């Protein structure tokens, strides 16, 4: 028997007792964070969506979504269900109608990135042209493999590692790191003095980004935060070279010194989506964006 287990109530809920349309409504509400937008996307009325949520809440014994300001936020139970629902509904859609039309699909495509996506502007433009009715969702993850296995992402960018676990990969490029300072930094042309400047590091990279004896002035959650911070002070940070080049076009930043090291970056996906036409087209779009073919 297929069952759904709640985090609070240990009682089993039979899938046969659930109207699958209710799960589609829930997944859409979770993606849109709004009953109004979900109703518009599903071509339903707002009362119909609210009624569907009420029926599913009663069946599962969980509130599923709660209001937070002007948006709806998932309960822990609903957050756990979301990636599984996405994978299951995508599989059902492909089973019912394997045809894929990029111009009309309303699918949500999720790309996970373990760092920052340096090609985001190019990817956003290409996605809008190729999938005009679809939704692009970008997420940062600590465990790329787990996100792909759980169905929380259609594809992901990350350092090359042993694939395994049902994952497929395609190596795209080798990235290096580079020191970055604000444009006009007083020591930008004095490497010896710059080497001793206080550092802004990304959480988890303290050892690599700050040599012994160099003071760590700030610890940031991601590369974007580090880039924003270093653009307004005289500290130094170390960023992936491609990301640094991209963000320096938007922020007053200067890349200094030679690049350091070399880390191959690959595009990963799970084998269950390997033959899906939509997922394959999305992967091709990411590859083209990374290669500059938009």
N, C-alpha and C positions, 0 to 999 in steps of 0.2 A: 504494500500500500504506500503510495506517495503521500507524504504529510508535510505540513508546515508547522514548525515548533515556535511558539512565542517565547520571548525572553523572560516573561513574567509568569505566564500561566503554562504549566507543563502539559496541558491537555493537547492532544493531537487533533489537527483539523484536516479532514479528508479533502483532497483536491477535487474530488467528484462533487463535493457540496458547495464549491465556489463557482460562481459565474465568471468565466475567464475575461469577459468584457470589463468586469470590475478591476481586474489586475491591470488591464490596459489603461483604464482611467487613472488608477493610482500612479502608475509609472509616468504618465504624462503630467500629472499634478506635481510629482516629485521633480521632474525635469524643469517645469515651468515655474514652480514655487508660487503658483497662482491658480485659483479656480477659474477666473475669467479667461486667462490665456490658455489654460488647458481646454476649456469649453470651445474657444475659438478654433484651436488646433484640431480638436476632435469633431468639429461641426455639430456640437451639442449645445443645449441651453445650460446656463449656470445652475439652475435648480436640478437638472438631470445629473450634472457632475457631483453636486453636493449630495444628492440622494444616493449615488453610487458609492461615494465615500462613506456615508452613514451605514449602508448595508455591509460594506467590507469591514468597517470598524466593529460592527456587531458580530460579524462572523469570526474575526481574528482576535477580538478582545483587546484591541489596542487603538489609541487615538490616531496613530499613523502620521498625522501632520498637526502642528500647532502654530497659531499665529504669532509672529514676531515682528512687530512694526507693521509694515505694509506687505510682508511676504509670509509664506508658509514654510516652516522648517520641519524636517522629518524627525520623528521620534527615533530612538536608537534601533527599535525593531524595523522601522521603515528604511532607515539608512542601510541596515544590513541586507534588506530585501532588494534594494534598488539595483545593484549590479547583476544580481541573479535574474531579476525580472527583465532587465535589458537584454541579457544574453538569450533568455528563453523566448521573449517576444520577437527578437530578431530572427531566431531560428524558425519560429512558427510562420513569420511573414515570408521567409524564403521558401518554406515548405508549401505554403498556399499558392504563392506566385513567385517563382524563381526569377522572373524578368526584373530588370533594374533600369530605371530611367533617371539619369542624373539630373535632368532638367525639372523633374516633378517630385522626386523623392523628398519626403519630410523627415527622413531619418536624422537622428543625432549621432554624429561621429565624434568619438572621444580620443584625443591624443594625449598620452602621458609622457612627461618629460622629466627626467631625473635632475636636470639642471635648469636652464632657461632656453627657450627656443629662439635662437638668434635670427632665424628666418621668419619670425612671426608676421611682419608686415607683408612679405611676399606671399606667405601661406594664406593669410587672411584675404588678400586680393584674389588669389587663384581660387580659393574655396568659394568666395561669393560669386565668381563667374561660372564655375563648373557645377556647383550645387546651389542654385539660387533659392530653393525652398527649404534646404536642409539647415541644420544647426551644427556649428562647430563648437566643441567643448574642450578646453585645454585644462589639464590638471597636472600638478606636480606631485610626485609620489616618492616615498622612501624605498619601497620595494617594487620595482617595475615588474618583475616576474609574477609576483603575487597579484598585482593589479590585472595583468593580462589573463592569468589563469582564472581569476574570479569573474572575469567579464566586465570589469570596471573600466576598461579601455579597449578600443579597437586596435590600437597600435601604440608603440612607445619608442622613444629615443633614449639611448643610454650607452654607457661604455660597453665595449665588446667583452662578453663573458661567455662561459660555456652555456649554450642554449638549454637543451634538455627540457624535461617537464612539459613536453608538448609545444614548446616554443620554436618558432622559426625566425631566422634573422637574416638581414642583408646589411653588410658593412657599407657605410656611406662615405665616410671621410675620417681623417686623423686630425684631431684638434690638439692645440698646444695651449699653454697658459702665458699670460703676459702681465707685467705690472702696469697699473693704471693710476693716474693722478688727475686732479682737476686741471683744466686748461689754464695756463698761466701760473702753474705751481712754481714757487721761487727756486726750487732745487731740481726742476725737471731735467736740466742739463748738467747736473752734478751727481753722477751715479753713487759716489762714495757717501755723500750726505743723505741721498735718497734711501740708500740701503739701511740707514739707521732710523728712518722716520717711523713713527707709530703706525701700526697696521689696522686695517678694518678687515676682519676675516668672516667667512661664512661658517655657520655652525657645523661642526664636524670636520672642519678642515684647518683647525688651528695650527697643527704641526707643520703642514705643508705650506701654509700661507705666511707664517710668521717664524723666521729663523730664530735660533737661540739668542737671547739678549735683546731682542726687539720687542718693544712693548705692544701688547694688544690693546688698542683703544676702544674698539667696538666689535661686537659679535652680532652678525646679521643672520636672518633666517634663510636668505637666498641671495643669488648674485644680483638680482635687480635691486634689492634693498642696499647691497654694498655699493653698487654703482651710483645710486641716488645719494647716499651718504658721502661718498668720496668726492662727489662733484661740488660739495659746499664746504670743504675743509682741506687742510694740508696733510692729511694722512695718506697712506698708500694702500691699495688693495690689489689682489691678484685674481684675474678673471679668465675664463676660457677665451682664447683669442678670437674666435668667430663671434662670440657674444659681445666681446669688448669692441670689436670693429663695428658691429651693428648698433650698439647702444651709444657709441661715441658720435653717431650721426644725429642723435636726438638730445644728448646731454653734453655739456661743456667738459669733455673728458679728453685726456691725452694718453696714448699708449707709449710707454717708455722702455728702453732696453730691449734685449733680444727675447724672443719667445723661449719658453722653457718646456722641456719634456715633450711627449707625444702620446695621445690617448685615442685609439680608434673608437669611433662612434657608430653604432648600428641602429637600424630600424628593426623592432621586434614585433611579432604578432603571434597569436595562438593558432595552432593547426586547425582548430574547428572553424575558423573564419578564412582559411586559406583559399577555399574555392568559392567564397561568396563574392558575387560580382561587385556589389557596392563597396565592401571592405577592400577589395583589390584595387578598385578605382581610387579610393581614398588613399591607400598606400602609395599608389603611383603619383598622386598629387603631392604628397609629402616629399617623395624622392625628387620630384621636379623642383619643388620649392628649395630644397637643400642644395640642389645642383644649380640653382639660378635659372631654371627653364620654366618660367611662369608665363 
